[in-house]
Structures are given as structure tokens and as C-alpha cells.
């Protein structure tokens, strides 16, 4: 937990103006009520405030990604080298218009992974994953985001890498290197 974060009503009002997310607004209102009724800020209030800050940051990331321009133009094709943490490698070509969920399907097929596990793409400073109520606060945006937009939004180019983590229990990691953009 970040101890240097100052929790006050003014900061909460500022965060409330910045967010459009109903759930975040509910958390802010709940914390404001707690601050008005108590003079002491305890552990739970600090955890609530940190959660609000994380949700606001994710919303900001999501908005930045949605507003980013695709730097690669129309119909780009990516050649990706995928390296499993065990050292096993594959190279694939994938259309830039494909959603990240399609890249996940290809990785599952190429590396013979069991379906049905949670996963996450880490592309630059962003996290992408499946829609799942239990984990709704983990990902900046869902895996239906297009590959070229995600790479462009993270300002990655040929030679850069991003990551895929599969099955959070087994924690199977993949490094994905952008070999070519056509």
C-alpha cells in the first residue's frame, strides 16, 4: 500500500469529476461518507482509496487506448515470434485487425494449451484480458481489442516485445517479439 497518498475529500471530489464509471463513483461516495462520519483514516479506508486510484488509472488507460491512432495504416500483418518460458518457440503471422482473443487462440493451439484458463496480455503499460466478473479490476481493457491498435497504443514497433501470461495457477509465460509489420 502506498503510504504517501493523502486521502482527503478534495482529492475524492477531483477523482469523482474525472471518472465516468458508475462503480468507481459508488466507491468514492462510500468513502466520502466514511470520511465524514469518522475523524480517523484506517486501513480499510486506505485500501478503498487505493482501489479507487487503481480503477481511475485503468479508466484513464482504457480511454487513452480507445483514442490512440493506429500507426500502421489499413490492413497490417504482424509476424510474431512467440517464446514460451520453457524455451519452446513458434512464429506466426496474424492480421492486425484480429482481436487479441484470436492471438490467444493461436497461442493455445500452437503450444497445445488447455482451454478455459484465465490469461493476460501485457502490452507496454497496458493489461488486456477476458471478460470475467471476478477479475474485472485486473485488466485495462478486454481482449476484443484489435492487435494493431493495442501495439500502436503502447507505441511498440518492429523488434519490441510484449507478454502473454496463461493459466494464473501454472503461470505459463510467453514473450512475444514483433519480427515484422507488413
Secondary structure, 3 states (H helix, E strand, C coil): CCCCCCCCHHHHHHHHHHCCCHHHHHHHHHHHHHHHHCCCCCHHHHHHHHHHHHHHHHHHHHHHHHHCCCCCCCCCEEEEEEEECCCCEEEEEEECCCEHHHHHHHHHHHCCCCCCCCEEEEECCEEEECCCHHHCCCCCEECCCEHHHHHHHCCCCCCCEEEEEECCCCCEEEEEEEEEEC
